[in-house]
């Protein structure tokens, strides 16, 4: 339900092919990859919240496709 989960998924996908060996390197790469995420991704996730909320309401809190 949370848009941040989708953003984390995108980050994880972008990190797959990166060879990360140290924590300081990981921090640097995460910040770098975060800056590459398109603003349109964040906007679309935020704009989808009314649909997500309505779907959750209709499902009475049960599993939904988001």
Secondary structure, DSSP 8 states (H G I E B T S, - for coil): --HHHHHHHHHHHHHTT----SHHHHHHHHHHHHHHS-HHHHHHHHHTHHHHHHHHHHTTTS----
